[in-house]
Amino acid sequence: MDLEEFEEALDEHGPDVEDWPANLRDAARLLLDQSSEARDLLHDELRLAAAFAMQPVPKAPSGLADRIVLRAVAESAPEPAPVPVPVRRTWSVSGLWNALVDLFPQPRYRYAFALTACFAIGLVGSQFLGESQDYGSSLYVSGIYADLAY
């Protein structure tokens, strides 16, 4: 065993050579008898282990594990579904126009639909509202021209 192998075994197995595997233990004892550098490495490792052993081990507060588990369970639980709020539908011209925009994204189809709808509403409206007053067609047309003239 050379010094580099000894240092790797020291890092892997710790400073107590008696706890090492048998094949490494015998080679490490032979190297420690022959090399002062190996003894210095072992001495440094023993001092480091002693320094760690003197440090008090911090204790966790009582119930810490329970609090961690409860919080983890609470955070992983799905959120309750939101309660649906009833939507009050109101009709407006802008709402109808927005519905048309959604229905017909291209303006030419939108305007064609709006003109067709106006024509249909006028046709249906004339069937129900036109019978209350019956004017002659000439009187009606001349009344329109008279209104335009003034």
MITORLO-545426 format. One record per residue (C-alpha): y, x, z; residue number from 1; chain; residue in one letter. Coordinates in nm, 2 decimals. Layout:
REM residues N
<site><py>Y</py><px>X</px><pz>Z</pz><nr>NUM</nr><kette>A</kette><rest>A</rest></site>
...
//
This chain:
REM residues 150
<site><py>0.00</py><px>0.00</px><pz>0.00</pz><nr>1</nr><kette>A</kette><rest>M</rest></site>
<site><py>0.34</py><px>0.13</px><pz>-0.09</pz><nr>2</nr><kette>A</kette><rest>D</rest></site>
<site><py>0.68</py><px>0.05</px><pz>0.08</pz><nr>3</nr><kette>A</kette><rest>L</rest></site>
<site><py>0.77</py><px>-0.22</px><pz>-0.17</pz><nr>4</nr><kette>A</kette><rest>E</rest></site>
<site><py>0.44</py><px>-0.40</px><pz>-0.12</pz><nr>5</nr><kette>A</kette><rest>E</rest></site>
<site><py>0.48</py><px>-0.37</px><pz>0.26</pz><nr>6</nr><kette>A</kette><rest>F</rest></site>
<site><py>0.83</py><px>-0.53</px><pz>0.24</pz><nr>7</nr><kette>A</kette><rest>E</rest></site>
<site><py>0.71</py><px>-0.82</px><pz>0.03</pz><nr>8</nr><kette>A</kette><rest>E</rest></site>
<site><py>0.42</py><px>-0.88</px><pz>0.27</pz><nr>9</nr><kette>A</kette><rest>A</rest></site>
<site><py>0.66</py><px>-0.86</px><pz>0.56</pz><nr>10</nr><kette>A</kette><rest>L</rest></site>
<site><py>0.88</py><px>-1.12</px><pz>0.40</pz><nr>11</nr><kette>A</kette><rest>D</rest></site>
<site><py>0.58</py><px>-1.34</px><pz>0.33</pz><nr>12</nr><kette>A</kette><rest>E</rest></site>
<site><py>0.37</py><px>-1.31</px><pz>0.65</pz><nr>13</nr><kette>A</kette><rest>H</rest></site>
<site><py>0.63</py><px>-1.23</px><pz>0.91</pz><nr>14</nr><kette>A</kette><rest>G</rest></site>
<site><py>0.67</py><px>-0.93</px><pz>1.15</pz><nr>15</nr><kette>A</kette><rest>P</rest></site>
<site><py>0.34</py><px>-0.97</px><pz>1.34</pz><nr>16</nr><kette>A</kette><rest>D</rest></site>
<site><py>0.10</py><px>-0.75</px><pz>1.14</pz><nr>17</nr><kette>A</kette><rest>V</rest></site>
<site><py>-0.20</py><px>-0.90</px><pz>1.34</pz><nr>18</nr><kette>A</kette><rest>E</rest></site>
<site><py>-0.14</py><px>-1.24</px><pz>1.17</pz><nr>19</nr><kette>A</kette><rest>D</rest></site>
<site><py>-0.16</py><px>-1.09</px><pz>0.82</pz><nr>20</nr><kette>A</kette><rest>W</rest></site>
<site><py>-0.48</py><px>-1.12</px><pz>0.60</pz><nr>21</nr><kette>A</kette><rest>P</rest></site>
<site><py>-0.74</py><px>-0.85</px><pz>0.68</pz><nr>22</nr><kette>A</kette><rest>A</rest></site>
<site><py>-0.70</py><px>-0.65</px><pz>0.36</pz><nr>23</nr><kette>A</kette><rest>N</rest></site>
<site><py>-0.32</py><px>-0.63</px><pz>0.40</pz><nr>24</nr><kette>A</kette><rest>L</rest></site>
<site><py>-0.34</py><px>-0.57</px><pz>0.78</pz><nr>25</nr><kette>A</kette><rest>R</rest></site>
<site><py>-0.55</py><px>-0.25</px><pz>0.74</pz><nr>26</nr><kette>A</kette><rest>D</rest></site>
<site><py>-0.33</py><px>-0.11</px><pz>0.46</pz><nr>27</nr><kette>A</kette><rest>A</rest></site>
<site><py>-0.01</py><px>-0.20</px><pz>0.66</pz><nr>28</nr><kette>A</kette><rest>A</rest></site>
<site><py>-0.14</py><px>-0.01</px><pz>0.97</pz><nr>29</nr><kette>A</kette><rest>R</rest></site>
<site><py>-0.21</py><px>0.29</px><pz>0.76</pz><nr>30</nr><kette>A</kette><rest>L</rest></site>
<site><py>0.14</py><px>0.28</px><pz>0.61</pz><nr>31</nr><kette>A</kette><rest>L</rest></site>
<site><py>0.31</py><px>0.23</px><pz>0.95</pz><nr>32</nr><kette>A</kette><rest>L</rest></site>
<site><py>0.13</py><px>0.54</px><pz>1.08</pz><nr>33</nr><kette>A</kette><rest>D</rest></site>
<site><py>0.25</py><px>0.75</px><pz>0.78</pz><nr>34</nr><kette>A</kette><rest>Q</rest></site>
<site><py>0.60</py><px>0.62</px><pz>0.70</pz><nr>35</nr><kette>A</kette><rest>S</rest></site>
<site><py>0.91</py><px>0.60</px><pz>0.92</pz><nr>36</nr><kette>A</kette><rest>S</rest></site>
<site><py>1.08</py><px>0.38</px><pz>0.66</pz><nr>37</nr><kette>A</kette><rest>E</rest></site>
<site><py>0.80</py><px>0.12</px><pz>0.70</pz><nr>38</nr><kette>A</kette><rest>A</rest></site>
<site><py>0.84</py><px>0.14</px><pz>1.08</pz><nr>39</nr><kette>A</kette><rest>R</rest></site>
<site><py>1.22</py><px>0.09</px><pz>1.04</pz><nr>40</nr><kette>A</kette><rest>D</rest></site>
<site><py>1.16</py><px>-0.22</px><pz>0.82</pz><nr>41</nr><kette>A</kette><rest>L</rest></site>
<site><py>0.92</py><px>-0.36</px><pz>1.08</pz><nr>42</nr><kette>A</kette><rest>L</rest></site>
<site><py>1.16</py><px>-0.29</px><pz>1.36</pz><nr>43</nr><kette>A</kette><rest>H</rest></site>
<site><py>1.45</py><px>-0.46</px><pz>1.17</pz><nr>44</nr><kette>A</kette><rest>D</rest></site>
<site><py>1.23</py><px>-0.77</px><pz>1.11</pz><nr>45</nr><kette>A</kette><rest>E</rest></site>
<site><py>1.12</py><px>-0.78</px><pz>1.47</pz><nr>46</nr><kette>A</kette><rest>L</rest></site>
<site><py>1.49</py><px>-0.77</px><pz>1.59</pz><nr>47</nr><kette>A</kette><rest>R</rest></site>
<site><py>1.58</py><px>-1.05</px><pz>1.34</pz><nr>48</nr><kette>A</kette><rest>L</rest></site>
<site><py>1.29</py><px>-1.26</px><pz>1.47</pz><nr>49</nr><kette>A</kette><rest>A</rest></site>
<site><py>1.40</py><px>-1.20</px><pz>1.83</pz><nr>50</nr><kette>A</kette><rest>A</rest></site>
<site><py>1.75</py><px>-1.30</px><pz>1.75</pz><nr>51</nr><kette>A</kette><rest>A</rest></site>
<site><py>1.63</py><px>-1.63</px><pz>1.60</pz><nr>52</nr><kette>A</kette><rest>F</rest></site>
<site><py>1.40</py><px>-1.69</px><pz>1.90</pz><nr>53</nr><kette>A</kette><rest>A</rest></site>
<site><py>1.70</py><px>-1.65</px><pz>2.14</pz><nr>54</nr><kette>A</kette><rest>M</rest></site>
<site><py>1.90</py><px>-1.92</px><pz>1.97</pz><nr>55</nr><kette>A</kette><rest>Q</rest></site>
<site><py>1.86</py><px>-2.26</px><pz>2.13</pz><nr>56</nr><kette>A</kette><rest>P</rest></site>
<site><py>1.70</py><px>-2.52</px><pz>1.90</pz><nr>57</nr><kette>A</kette><rest>V</rest></site>
<site><py>1.94</py><px>-2.81</px><pz>1.85</pz><nr>58</nr><kette>A</kette><rest>P</rest></site>
<site><py>1.81</py><px>-3.14</px><pz>1.96</pz><nr>59</nr><kette>A</kette><rest>K</rest></site>
<site><py>1.88</py><px>-3.45</px><pz>1.75</pz><nr>60</nr><kette>A</kette><rest>A</rest></site>
<site><py>2.04</py><px>-3.74</px><pz>1.93</pz><nr>61</nr><kette>A</kette><rest>P</rest></site>
<site><py>1.80</py><px>-4.01</px><pz>2.05</pz><nr>62</nr><kette>A</kette><rest>S</rest></site>
<site><py>1.74</py><px>-4.28</px><pz>1.80</pz><nr>63</nr><kette>A</kette><rest>G</rest></site>
<site><py>1.87</py><px>-4.08</px><pz>1.50</pz><nr>64</nr><kette>A</kette><rest>L</rest></site>
<site><py>1.56</py><px>-4.12</px><pz>1.30</pz><nr>65</nr><kette>A</kette><rest>A</rest></site>
<site><py>1.56</py><px>-4.50</px><pz>1.36</pz><nr>66</nr><kette>A</kette><rest>D</rest></site>
<site><py>1.92</py><px>-4.52</px><pz>1.25</pz><nr>67</nr><kette>A</kette><rest>R</rest></site>
<site><py>1.86</py><px>-4.32</px><pz>0.93</pz><nr>68</nr><kette>A</kette><rest>I</rest></site>
<site><py>1.56</py><px>-4.54</px><pz>0.84</pz><nr>69</nr><kette>A</kette><rest>V</rest></site>
<site><py>1.76</py><px>-4.86</px><pz>0.91</pz><nr>70</nr><kette>A</kette><rest>L</rest></site>
<site><py>2.05</py><px>-4.75</px><pz>0.70</pz><nr>71</nr><kette>A</kette><rest>R</rest></site>
<site><py>1.83</py><px>-4.64</px><pz>0.41</pz><nr>72</nr><kette>A</kette><rest>A</rest></site>
<site><py>1.65</py><px>-4.98</px><pz>0.41</pz><nr>73</nr><kette>A</kette><rest>V</rest></site>
<site><py>1.99</py><px>-5.16</px><pz>0.43</pz><nr>74</nr><kette>A</kette><rest>A</rest></site>
<site><py>2.13</py><px>-4.96</px><pz>0.14</pz><nr>75</nr><kette>A</kette><rest>E</rest></site>
<site><py>1.82</py><px>-5.01</px><pz>-0.08</pz><nr>76</nr><kette>A</kette><rest>S</rest></site>
<site><py>1.81</py><px>-5.39</px><pz>-0.02</pz><nr>77</nr><kette>A</kette><rest>A</rest></site>
<site><py>1.93</py><px>-5.58</px><pz>-0.32</pz><nr>78</nr><kette>A</kette><rest>P</rest></site>
<site><py>2.27</py><px>-5.75</px><pz>-0.29</pz><nr>79</nr><kette>A</kette><rest>E</rest></site>
<site><py>2.26</py><px>-6.13</px><pz>-0.26</pz><nr>80</nr><kette>A</kette><rest>P</rest></site>
<site><py>2.34</py><px>-6.31</px><pz>-0.58</pz><nr>81</nr><kette>A</kette><rest>A</rest></site>
<site><py>2.70</py><px>-6.44</px><pz>-0.59</pz><nr>82</nr><kette>A</kette><rest>P</rest></site>
<site><py>2.75</py><px>-6.81</px><pz>-0.55</pz><nr>83</nr><kette>A</kette><rest>V</rest></site>
<site><py>2.86</py><px>-6.96</px><pz>-0.88</pz><nr>84</nr><kette>A</kette><rest>P</rest></site>
<site><py>3.21</py><px>-7.10</px><pz>-0.87</pz><nr>85</nr><kette>A</kette><rest>V</rest></site>
<site><py>3.25</py><px>-7.42</px><pz>-1.07</pz><nr>86</nr><kette>A</kette><rest>P</rest></site>
<site><py>3.48</py><px>-7.37</px><pz>-1.36</pz><nr>87</nr><kette>A</kette><rest>V</rest></site>
<site><py>3.73</py><px>-7.64</px><pz>-1.43</pz><nr>88</nr><kette>A</kette><rest>R</rest></site>
<site><py>3.76</py><px>-7.69</px><pz>-1.80</pz><nr>89</nr><kette>A</kette><rest>R</rest></site>
<site><py>4.11</py><px>-7.78</px><pz>-1.93</pz><nr>90</nr><kette>A</kette><rest>T</rest></site>
<site><py>4.19</py><px>-7.84</px><pz>-2.29</pz><nr>91</nr><kette>A</kette><rest>W</rest></site>
<site><py>4.49</py><px>-7.68</px><pz>-2.45</pz><nr>92</nr><kette>A</kette><rest>S</rest></site>
<site><py>4.60</py><px>-7.59</px><pz>-2.80</pz><nr>93</nr><kette>A</kette><rest>V</rest></site>
<site><py>4.58</py><px>-7.22</px><pz>-2.73</pz><nr>94</nr><kette>A</kette><rest>S</rest></site>
<site><py>4.22</py><px>-7.27</px><pz>-2.59</pz><nr>95</nr><kette>A</kette><rest>G</rest></site>
<site><py>4.12</py><px>-7.45</px><pz>-2.91</pz><nr>96</nr><kette>A</kette><rest>L</rest></site>
<site><py>4.28</py><px>-7.18</px><pz>-3.12</pz><nr>97</nr><kette>A</kette><rest>W</rest></site>
<site><py>4.09</py><px>-6.91</px><pz>-2.92</pz><nr>98</nr><kette>A</kette><rest>N</rest></site>
<site><py>3.77</py><px>-7.10</px><pz>-2.98</pz><nr>99</nr><kette>A</kette><rest>A</rest></site>
<site><py>3.85</py><px>-7.10</px><pz>-3.35</pz><nr>100</nr><kette>A</kette><rest>L</rest></site>
<site><py>3.91</py><px>-6.73</px><pz>-3.34</pz><nr>101</nr><kette>A</kette><rest>V</rest></site>
<site><py>3.58</py><px>-6.67</px><pz>-3.18</pz><nr>102</nr><kette>A</kette><rest>D</rest></site>
<site><py>3.41</py><px>-6.91</px><pz>-3.42</pz><nr>103</nr><kette>A</kette><rest>L</rest></site>
<site><py>3.58</py><px>-6.77</px><pz>-3.74</pz><nr>104</nr><kette>A</kette><rest>F</rest></site>
<site><py>3.68</py><px>-6.41</px><pz>-3.69</pz><nr>105</nr><kette>A</kette><rest>P</rest></site>
<site><py>3.84</py><px>-6.38</px><pz>-4.04</pz><nr>106</nr><kette>A</kette><rest>Q</rest></site>
<site><py>4.18</py><px>-6.55</px><pz>-4.07</pz><nr>107</nr><kette>A</kette><rest>P</rest></site>
<site><py>4.12</py><px>-6.72</px><pz>-4.41</pz><nr>108</nr><kette>A</kette><rest>R</rest></site>
<site><py>3.82</py><px>-6.92</px><pz>-4.27</pz><nr>109</nr><kette>A</kette><rest>Y</rest></site>
<site><py>4.01</py><px>-7.00</px><pz>-3.96</pz><nr>110</nr><kette>A</kette><rest>R</rest></site>
<site><py>4.31</py><px>-7.15</px><pz>-4.15</pz><nr>111</nr><kette>A</kette><rest>Y</rest></site>
<site><py>4.07</py><px>-7.33</px><pz>-4.40</pz><nr>112</nr><kette>A</kette><rest>A</rest></site>
<site><py>3.89</py><px>-7.49</px><pz>-4.10</pz><nr>113</nr><kette>A</kette><rest>F</rest></site>
<site><py>4.22</py><px>-7.59</px><pz>-3.93</pz><nr>114</nr><kette>A</kette><rest>A</rest></site>
<site><py>4.35</py><px>-7.76</px><pz>-4.25</pz><nr>115</nr><kette>A</kette><rest>L</rest></site>
<site><py>4.02</py><px>-7.94</px><pz>-4.30</pz><nr>116</nr><kette>A</kette><rest>T</rest></site>
<site><py>4.02</py><px>-8.06</px><pz>-3.94</pz><nr>117</nr><kette>A</kette><rest>A</rest></site>
<site><py>4.38</py><px>-8.18</px><pz>-3.98</pz><nr>118</nr><kette>A</kette><rest>C</rest></site>
<site><py>4.29</py><px>-8.37</px><pz>-4.30</pz><nr>119</nr><kette>A</kette><rest>F</rest></site>
<site><py>3.99</py><px>-8.53</px><pz>-4.13</pz><nr>120</nr><kette>A</kette><rest>A</rest></site>
<site><py>4.19</py><px>-8.63</px><pz>-3.82</pz><nr>121</nr><kette>A</kette><rest>I</rest></site>
<site><py>4.46</py><px>-8.78</px><pz>-4.05</pz><nr>122</nr><kette>A</kette><rest>G</rest></site>
<site><py>4.20</py><px>-8.97</px><pz>-4.25</pz><nr>123</nr><kette>A</kette><rest>L</rest></site>
<site><py>4.03</py><px>-9.11</px><pz>-3.94</pz><nr>124</nr><kette>A</kette><rest>V</rest></site>
<site><py>4.37</py><px>-9.18</px><pz>-3.78</pz><nr>125</nr><kette>A</kette><rest>G</rest></site>
<site><py>4.49</py><px>-9.37</px><pz>-4.08</pz><nr>126</nr><kette>A</kette><rest>S</rest></site>
<site><py>4.19</py><px>-9.60</px><pz>-4.07</pz><nr>127</nr><kette>A</kette><rest>Q</rest></site>
<site><py>4.26</py><px>-9.71</px><pz>-3.71</pz><nr>128</nr><kette>A</kette><rest>F</rest></site>
<site><py>4.64</py><px>-9.69</px><pz>-3.69</pz><nr>129</nr><kette>A</kette><rest>L</rest></site>
<site><py>4.74</py><px>-9.79</px><pz>-4.04</pz><nr>130</nr><kette>A</kette><rest>G</rest></site>
<site><py>4.65</py><px>-10.16</px><pz>-4.01</pz><nr>131</nr><kette>A</kette><rest>E</rest></site>
<site><py>4.91</py><px>-10.26</px><pz>-3.75</pz><nr>132</nr><kette>A</kette><rest>S</rest></site>
<site><py>5.20</py><px>-10.26</px><pz>-3.99</pz><nr>133</nr><kette>A</kette><rest>Q</rest></site>
<site><py>5.14</py><px>-10.33</px><pz>-4.36</pz><nr>134</nr><kette>A</kette><rest>D</rest></site>
<site><py>5.42</py><px>-10.21</px><pz>-4.58</pz><nr>135</nr><kette>A</kette><rest>Y</rest></site>
<site><py>5.40</py><px>-10.22</px><pz>-4.95</pz><nr>136</nr><kette>A</kette><rest>G</rest></site>
<site><py>5.34</py><px>-9.88</px><pz>-5.11</pz><nr>137</nr><kette>A</kette><rest>S</rest></site>
<site><py>5.68</py><px>-9.88</px><pz>-5.28</pz><nr>138</nr><kette>A</kette><rest>S</rest></site>
<site><py>5.86</py><px>-9.97</px><pz>-4.97</pz><nr>139</nr><kette>A</kette><rest>L</rest></site>
<site><py>5.67</py><px>-9.70</px><pz>-4.77</pz><nr>140</nr><kette>A</kette><rest>Y</rest></site>
<site><py>5.74</py><px>-9.43</px><pz>-5.03</pz><nr>141</nr><kette>A</kette><rest>V</rest></site>
<site><py>6.11</py><px>-9.53</px><pz>-5.06</pz><nr>142</nr><kette>A</kette><rest>S</rest></site>
<site><py>6.14</py><px>-9.52</px><pz>-4.68</pz><nr>143</nr><kette>A</kette><rest>G</rest></site>
<site><py>6.01</py><px>-9.16</px><pz>-4.68</pz><nr>144</nr><kette>A</kette><rest>I</rest></site>
<site><py>6.26</py><px>-9.06</px><pz>-4.95</pz><nr>145</nr><kette>A</kette><rest>Y</rest></site>
<site><py>6.54</py><px>-9.23</px><pz>-4.76</pz><nr>146</nr><kette>A</kette><rest>A</rest></site>
<site><py>6.46</py><px>-9.04</px><pz>-4.45</pz><nr>147</nr><kette>A</kette><rest>D</rest></site>
<site><py>6.45</py><px>-8.72</px><pz>-4.64</pz><nr>148</nr><kette>A</kette><rest>L</rest></site>
<site><py>6.79</py><px>-8.79</px><pz>-4.80</pz><nr>149</nr><kette>A</kette><rest>A</rest></site>
<site><py>6.97</py><px>-8.83</px><pz>-4.47</pz><nr>150</nr><kette>A</kette><rest>Y</rest></site>
//
